[in-house]
Amino acid sequence: MNIWLAIFIGGGLGSLSRFGVTKLVLSQWAGKFPMGTLAANILSCIVMGLVMGLFANKISSPELRALILVGFCGGFSTFSTFSLETFQLIETGHYYVALANVLISIFTCVLVLWLLIR
């Protein structure tokens, strides 16, 4: 399989997964805090950490690695959405929720990767 095609397929699957996770989370937890985006970002980091840490030696195909790491994780993670939601929280005066969003998102995602890759 062509590496470009692999990334394209992975990106589509990641985007669909992000949409599904966000809908699922929002149906359970409605409120000011952007839980759907946080869940998608954490899950994307878990997938990336598993591939880079636990399965690093088991996935030798560059196409499969690109499909998962570049395509799927790129389509599944939501940095632009995270940034927009944080900006909207600040704009509407929810400063502490915005700060909590930034700190929780960054700390949790980096921690997940550190735990799975090391």
N, C-alpha and C positions, 0 to 999 in steps of 0.2 A: 504494500500500500504506500502511496506517496505521502510524505510527511505533511505536506500542506493539506491534503485531504483528511489525514488523521486529526490534525488540529481543528479543522472545520467541523468534523463530526463531533469531536470532544467538546468544542465550544457550544454547539447546539444542545448537546446533552446536558452540559453544565448550566446553560441558561434555563432550560426547561426544569431542571432540578431546583434551581434557585427560585423560580416562580412557584413551584409546588411547595417547597419548604416555607416560603414566605406566606403563602395562602394558608397552609396548615397551622403555622405559628400564630398568625393574626386571628385565625378562627378560635384559638385557645386563649390568647393574651392580648387583649386590646388595651390601649393606653398610650401615653406620650412616648414611652421608651421604645425605640425601634428594634423590637425583639426579633422580627423576621430577618432583618439584615444581619444582626448579631449572630443568629443561629446559622445562616448561610455562610458567613465568614468563618465561624468556628469549625463547621463541618468541612469546609474547603481546606482549612489548615490541617484537619485530621487526615483527610485523604492525602494531602501533600506530604504530611509527616510519615504516614504509613508507607507511601511509595518511596520516599527518600531514605527512610530509616529501616523499617522492617523488611521491605521487599526490594531494596536497592539491588541486591545481587540476583534476584529472581526475575527481574524484568530487563532482559537484555536488548529487546527490540527498541531501536530509537523511535520508531513510529508509535509504538504503544506508550512509551514514556512521554512523548510529545502530546499524544491524544489525552493522556491523563493530566500531566502537569501543566502544559501550556493551554490546551483546549478546554478540558473539563474544569480544572481549577480556575482558569481565567474566566470562563463563562459563569462559574458557580459563585466565585467571590464577588464582592460588590463594593469596592472601594469608592467608586463614584457615588453610589447610592448612600453609603455611609457618610461621605462628605456632605452631600446635599441634605440629608436628614439632620446632621449635626448643625449645619448652617441654619436650617429652618427652626431648629430648637432655639438657637441663639437669637434669631430674628424675632421669635415670638416671646422672648424673655425667659425661657426655660434654661437659664445658664447652668444650674447645677445638674440638670438632666443631660445637657450637652456635654459637660465635663465628665460626668459618669459614663456616658456613651463612649467618649474618646478613651478614657482610662481603661474601662472594662474591655473594650474591643481590642485595643492594642496589647494590653497585658495578657489577656486570655489567649489570643491567637499566637503570640510569641511563645508563651508558656507551652501551649500544645505542641508547637513545632519543636521546641527544645526538648520536651519529654519524649517525643517520638523519634527524633533524629539522633539524639546523642547516644 
